[in-house]
Amino acid sequence: MPVDAGEFRNALARFASGVTVVTARTPDGGDRGMTASAFCSLSLDPPLILVCVRKGNAMDGVLQGAAGFAVNLLGQDQVDLSNRFAGYGAQPADRVDDLQPAAGPYSGAAWLPGAIARLDCALHQVLDGGDHHIYLGRVEAVDAPGAREDQRPLLYFAGAYRAAGEKL
């Protein structure tokens, strides 16, 4: 018996995830970004991460033609930035120049200011994942400013943004 899509979505909403913005350069030298919570580390040797992107959306097309991309891990004070790149902000997600981002040293993709960590990746492989593409990135550069224990990540749980609680 097939799993009901609504029940499946409800169950997955009970898994807290970090919030990222994936960025990539377009062939004309512009930047495009997308909020993604379907992100995780994959391997330490070689250093690989993965991010899942719905097939056919604008970012899927940009990533298909890119040599690399960046992943910006957001802090709890960056809800507006997450909303912007999810399509809910006042600024369009295909414009990042007003944020004055740094450029990732490998891909040139936007490293967003204030992110608690930023990864610059070479496009390693693209896999089929049902209604999504799974983009594997080989991490070529990392920027993780400040002490790790001082960082406050932005989380997404049960359809809402959350903050991490006390250390257990």
N, C-alpha and C positions, 0 to 999 in steps of 0.2 A: 504494500500500500504506500503510495507516495506521501511524503511529508507535506503538510499544509504550509504554504509560503508565509502566511501570517503568523502561525505558531513558530515557525523557524526564525522569523525576524524577531519575534517577542523573546525567544530564548537567547538569541545572540545579543539583544539589547541589555542582557544581564551580565555581559562581559565588559568590564571597564577597559578602555584603551586610551593610549596617548593620542594627542592630536598633532598632525603634521601638516605642513604646506609643501607640496612637491612643486618645484619650478623647473622650467626648461626654456632654452632659447629657441625661438622660431627661426626658420631659414632666412628671414629678413632682418634678423638681429634683435627682434623684440623679445620680451619675456612673457611667459604665460604661467599661471599658478593654479593649483587646485588643492583644497583641503582634503586630507585623507586620514582616516583612522585605521584603514586596512594596511598597516605597515608593520614590519618586524625585521629583526636581525635573522640572518640565515646561516652564516658561516664566519668563523674567525680566520680560517686559512684556506682559501683566500677570503679577505673581508667582503662578505656579500650581505646585501639587504634585499627585501622585496617590498613592493607596493602594488596594490591591486587597483585597477582603473576600469570603470565601466566601458565596455566596447562602444565605440561610436561617439563618445563625448568629445568635446574639443581637445581636452588634454591628451586623450588617447591618440588622436591624430598628431599632435605635436610630438609626443614621445616616440611614435613610430618613426618619425624622421630625424630624431635627435641622436647625437653621438653619446650624450650623457644628460644627467639631470641632477638636481640638488634636492635634498630633503631637509626641511627646517623643522626642528622639534620645538613646539610652542610652549611658552610658560603660561601660568594661570592668569596673567595680566594681559593676554593676547586674544581674548574672546573676539574682539572686533576684527582682528586680522583673520582669524579662522572663519568668521562669518563672511567677510569680504570675499575670500577665496572659495567659499561654498556658494557664492552667488547671492548672498543676502546683504552685502554691504552697499554703501552709496557709490563706491569706486568700482569700476569694472576689474575683474580678475585678470584681464589681459594687459593691465597697466600696472607696473610696479615702480616706475621711475620716480613717482612722488614719494616713495618710501626711502629713496636713496640707498638701495641695497649694495652690498659688496658683490663682486662676481666670484663665483666658485673658481678656484685656480685650474681645474681640469675642464669643466664643461662650460664655464662662463655663465651658468645659470645663477639666478638671484639667490644670494644668501641674505635672508631677511634680518633687519636689525632687531635686536632684543630676543631672538630665538635662544633657547637654552643650550642648543647644540645644532650644528649644521654639518651635513655630509655632502660631499661632492662626489658624484658617481659616474663611471663609464657604464653605458648600457651593455650589460653582459649577455642577457638573453631575454626573450619574450616568450611566455608560455600561454597556452590556452587555459582559461579558467571558467568555463561556462559562459555566463554573460559578462565576464570581465577578462582583461588581459592581466597577466602577472608579469610585472617588470622586475627583473633581477638586476641590481646595480652592484658593480664592483667598486667599493669605496676607494677613492684615490686621494681624498683629503678630508680632514676632520677639523672642526673648530668647536671646542667645548669650553667657553670661557668660565672663569670663576670656579669655586669649589663645588664639587658634585653634591655634597650634602646641603648646600645652601640653595639649590635649585628647587623651584616649585612648578612641576609640570601641569599643563592643562590636560584634563581627562574628559572623556565622554562616556556617560553611563546612563542607561534607561532613558535615552532621548534628550539628555540635558548635559551641559557642561558641569564639571565638578572639579574640586581641588583635592589633592592628596591629603590624607589625614596624618595623624601622628605616626611616627615610626614605632613598629611593634617589636 
